[in-house]
Each structure stands twice: as structure tokens, then as C-alpha cells.
Amino acid sequence: MPARNGEQYVRRLREQPPSLYLGGGLVKDATAHPGLAGGIRTVARLLDMQHDPGTAAEMTYASPTTGEPVGLSFIAPQSAEDLAARRNMMRRWAQVSCGMMGRSPDFLNVSLMAMAAAGDFFGEDRPEFKRNIQNYYEMVREEDLVLTHTLINLQRSRGAPSPQPSPGGRGGETGGEGTPARVLSDSTEIALRVVRETDAGIVVNGARVLATLPIADEIAVYPARSHLLPGGAGGTTAFAFAIPCNTPGLKFLCRESFDLSRSRFDHPLGSRFEEMDALAFFDNVLVPWERVFLLGDPERCNSMARETDQYLHSGHQVVTKNVVKLEFVLGLANLMQHTLGSVQQAQMMQMTAEIIESLETQKALLRAAEADAAPGRWGVMRPAEMPLMVARYLFLQVYPRMGEILQLMGSSSLMALPTEADLRGPLADELAAYLDTDTASAEERVRLFRLAWDACCSAFSQRQILYERFFQGDVYRNVVLLNTLYDKGPATEFVREFLDGG
């Protein structure tokens, strides 16, 4: 079947609803729930772009199986041109949400593609696992399913960092292709684990965090790069699989919604882009054998993201989204300054320059990742690793600062903001008289600063900042990864040669 449209996605959610719990109760219909419907409408809008005559050609490609148009984020890129086309498609989606939906469907589409291309990696565990991952990828691509995922076990205690293996080279001076550093041992008795195997499949019990976008058709469960699965207990916590979100025994506990059921005027971001985060509880859930991709091999699970290049392709999507997010911040900051007449103030110019520097750095690193792309082990064009790693590491620090800059630029104009109802209420004349500026009417000013509030002060905005701080691993783990993986050998030899030359 060809790429889905939004109505098909919404209909499937109604017909095959996941067990979502929100606000102390089971959600009967997520598509009509005030805390979830806005995000669902946005995902539907993304899928509709695959059929819009103005965008369809950029959003799809011909299925290698049927020849029908399928989502371009599923493509296994064979050339630099393929990578550029995929990035353009992902950019289009990111622009819809101003970069505020970190888990739009393309994130897991590119990840699943990389895993399927590396089918032999899974087949080295068990031969049938290669067939399983490739069949699953084809099914998701052809049915255009929306996926969520969960990677990390809940923990009762965060232990001390695990010792790091030397990546090789003289005294650990080179990063090369060594094992990436993992600084948290994912060992806990409440971890999601296999409790038994049956003729039908494996049965898993436990909990995982964090399932962002639980308003999905399927959930993928696989290991995180930053958490080391333990080698004991017969490998019962080591696996990768995917199942429908409405599988019996699978329940999602959603956090409080940041879509406050207000108008788009009052909460222009939260009312549209609430993708939701949830805990996933597995109560003796049966995973059919054909949905199992890895099992019982902690070492293979711990190396999966790197060995399959999954993290490079997901990184390509992430940095593309981050560029759009910074473009949004720059445009918003510029409009705020023009509205308040503060464009020429030195402190405003300095902060604007900081936004521009951050944006151009991300754009340059994204371009470098594509320019230095090369075919990988599995026959897929892989973006260059280090530019993506540096871009993601920098963004952990950059985005919280963007929120601070918007707050400093807005200052008192972000306080005591009228609502849409106030502009139509008994004090409408006073607001019109006192809140206009040299360049904007009172309503234009309020509309803009309601957007700025939702981008840097609201609960929605603070979730964005928290998300960007940690979803790519915290700063320390990224520092360790950069030091471990970066090949420092050539620079070291350069200095040695200089010293030896006298």
C-alpha cells in the first residue's frame, strides 16, 4: 500500500487504540482527548504532506517492493544525493513543528532502515533474526506505520560509572574504531526482562522509559548506547523487538499534558506539538518470535547502535531538526526586537550574534556530515560520524541558552501577558491603547509574545529544554564518547614529529 495520509493514521488509532493512561484514568479515544489530540493532528498533517501535490514529490520515493510511493525517510541511501533528498524531506517535516517534535516519525524510520540494512548483524545472533528485522522494516515502510520506542530501564539507584575500555592506540591516545564509552551500568531488578520463552515467542515483564510519541502504531524496544546491559542473569535483559502499541499487557502512563486545551493564540506551540512522553509497563507481554531481532546476547545488544550505523542515521535526522529549531529561535528573536524597537541595542545584537553562531555551526556540521559521507559496511551511504557527534554535543549546551536569550530579550513583555479572551473582553480598549508599539498593534504584540512565552517560559518550553539537555545523553557521557571515539593520533604524531625534528 502507498504512503498513508493523516486520516488513515487517525482512523487506525481509533480502531487499534494503545492503552494510554493520563490524568489518573484510561484514555478512551486519544484522537479526541484534549491533551493528546493536538499532537495527533500534527502527525496527521505530516502524513498528509506525502499526498499534497505541492510537496508529495519531495516526501516520497518508489517502494523497491511494489513501486508505490512510500515515505522518503525509509530510503536506504546509496549516494550523497539520496542523503540530501532525505535531509530535505526531514527538514520539511521539522518546519511544520518549528523543530519542536523531536520524535516525528522520520526519527525511527531512518533508524529501522539502518537496522534492516545490517540484517547480517542480527543474523549472527540467530539466522532467523536477520529475516525478522528485514521483514519488519518492509512491513513498516509499506504500511507507513508510526513508531515510538523505549530504550532505558527504570532504576532504583544510579551506580558509579562503569570502567571504560581503552579504545586502542598508544596510551589510549587514539579513538579510532574502539568500543564507545558507556558510563552507566543498566543493572536493576526492575528492568524489563524475559521471564520465559514459549513456542509462540518470548514473554517480557517490567518497565521502560521513555516512550515519546506513544500516540503511535508500534513500539520498538532496543538497547540505548549510553546504558550498559549487564552480562549476568542469562542475558534476560538483552533483546531487541517491536510490537503493536495495543498489544495486551502493554500500558503507557503519560505525564501531564502540556497542551492545556487553550487556543492556538494563547499556547501556539503546546496546542499543536504535544508529542507526549510516557512510561511503558509490560505486564507479561508476549512478543511473537517473528518480532524478535536480538535475544540473550548483552555484548551484541550493547554494540547494536554502533555496529549497524543506526545512531548515524538517527543523528542525521536529529541535527536536521536542530537546524530548523534554531532558525525558528532566530526568527522569533528578530521579530521580538523589531516589535519592541530594540534591534540596535548592543546587548540585543550580541545575543542575536550568539544565535546566528549556533545556527551556522549546526548547519556547517550537518553539511560536513553529508560532504564526508561514505558507503558503510552494510552497503548504505553513512553520514560522517564526528560532525554529527559534535553537533549533537553542542546542542545539549546551546538550546538551554536559547531559552535564556529569549527570556532576556522579552524581559517584562513576557510578564502579565493578556490572553485572547482579554483582547475581546471589557478591557479591550485599554489594551489596544497601551500595548501597541511603533511597529505592531496591541493584538500583534500579544500574539507574538504569547508565542515567545510558549517557546521559553511555559511548561511546554521547559520540557523542550529538558528534552534537549538529556535525550542525546547528558554532557558528561558525550564528553566521554567524544574523547573515546575521536582519532587523536594524527594530531599527536604531528606534535611528536615537530619535537623530534629539533
C-alpha positions, 0 to 999 in steps of 0.5 A: 500500500502507498504512503498513508495520509493523516486520516488513515493514521487517525482512523487506525488509532481509533480502531487499534487504540494503545492503552494510554493512561493520563490524568489518573484514568484510561484514555478512551479515544486519544484522537479526541482527548484534549491533551493528546489530540493536538499532537495527533493532528500534527502527525496527521498533517505530516502524513498528509504532506506525502499526498499534497501535490505541492510537496508529495514529490519531495516526501516520497520515493518508489517502494523497491517492493511494489513501486508505490510511493512510500515515505522518503525517510525509509530510503536506504541511501546509496549516494550523497544525493539520496542523503540530501533528498532525505535531509530535505524531506526531514527538514520539511517535516521539522518546519511544520513543528518549528523543530519542536517534535523531536520524535516525528516519525522520520526519527525511527524510520531512518533508524529501522532502515539502518537496522534492516540494512545490517540484517547480517548483524542480527543474523549472527545472533540467530539466522532467523533474526536477520529475516525478522528485522528485514521483514519488519522494516518492509512491513513498516515502510509499506504500511507507513506505520508510526513508531515510538520506542523505549530504550532505558530501564527504570532504576532504583539507584544510579551506580558509579560509572562503569570502567571504560575500555581503552579504545586502542592506540598508544596510551589510549591516545587514539579513538579510532574504531574502539568500543564507545564509552558507556558510563552507566551500568543498566543493572536493576531488578526492575528492568524489563526482562524475559521471564520465559520463552514459549513456542509462540515467542518470548514473554517480557515483564517490567518497565521502560522509559521513555516512550515519546510519541506513544500516540503511535502504531508500534513500539520498538524496544532496543538497547540505548548506547549510553546504558550498559546491559549487564552480562549476568542473569542469562542475558534476560535483559538483552533483546531487541523487538517491536510490537503493536502499541495495543498489544495486551499487557502493554500500558503507557502512563503519560505525564501531564499534558502540556497542551492545556486545551487553550487556543492556538493564540494563547499556547501556539506551540503546546496546542499543536506539538504535544508529542507526549512522553510516557512510561511503558509497563509490560505486564507479561507481554508476549512478543511473537518470535517473528518480532524478535531481532536480538535475544540473550546476547548483552555484548551484541545488544550493547554494540547494536547502535554502533555496529549497524550505523543506526545512531548515524542515521538517527543523528542525521535526522536529529541535527536536521531538526536542530537546524530548523529549531534554531532558525525558528529561535532566530526568527522569533528573536528578530521579530521580538526586537523589531516589535519592541524597537530594540534591534540596535541595542548592543546587548540585543545584537550580541545575543542575536550574534550568539544565535546566528553562531549556533545556527551556522555551526549546526548547519556547517556540521550537518553539511560536513556530515553529508560532504564526508559521507561514505558507503558503510559496511552494510552497503548504505551511504553513512553520514560522517560520524564526528560532525554529527557527534559534535553537533549533537554535543553542542546542542545539549549546551546551546538550546538551554541558552536559547531559552535564556536569550529569549527570556532576556530579550522579552524581559517584562513583555513576557510578564502579565501577558493578556490572553485572547479572551482579554483582547475581546473582553471589557478591557479591550480598549485599554489594551489596544491603547497601551500595548501597541508599539511603533511597529505592531498593534496591541493584538500583534504584540500579544500574539507574538509574545504569547508565542515567545512565552510558549517557546521559553517560559511555559511548561511546554518550553521547559520540557523542550529544554529538558528534552534537549539537555538529556535525550542525546545523553547528558554532557558528561557521557558525550564528553566521554564518547567524544574523547573515546571515539575521536582519532587523536593520533594524527594530531599527536604524531604531528606534535611528536614529529615537530619535537623530534625534528629539533 
